[in-house]
């Protein structure tokens, strides 16, 4: 889904856990570079661990979901609307992920 929606360039580095054979094949077919953490080592995946900790602290623990659908919709809105567009991140020079990505694209076009 991300490949179809975002149309990423060849050489994209995808960091994940060990992943399935099919997932690794998908990366290879799209000429992406795989960056995998070691089995059972959460420190290798610190950015993802931080994201899920933030998601739980800022959203999930403050809500009681009646259905899985309700949880999915609420989490989707949080990520798509708030986290990616508005939430400032210290690792991104206090910019939102969307702002940082847009600046990065502009910088690459100007170089």
C-alpha positions, 0 to 999 in steps of 0.5 A: 500500500505504501509503495502505491501511495508514496511511489518511493525511489529505488535505494530507499532504506527500509528498517524493519524487524526480520520480516517474512520471506515475502516482505524481503522479496517485495523490498528486493523487487522494488530495489529497496535496501533492507536494514534489519534489526537483530533478532530480539534486540529492541535497541536496533529499532529505537525509532520504531520503539519510540514511535509506538511508545509515543502512540500509546502514551499520547493516544491509546492509554487515554481511550477505551475502544469499543471495537477494533474498527473504532481503534483503527480509525482513531489511530489512523487519524492520530498518525495521518493528521496529528503525528505526521502533519503537526507533531514536532520531533526533536530528531527532525530539528523540531519539525513535523515529519511532513514538513521535514520530508517536504524540505528534504525533497526541495533540497534534493531538487535544488542540489 
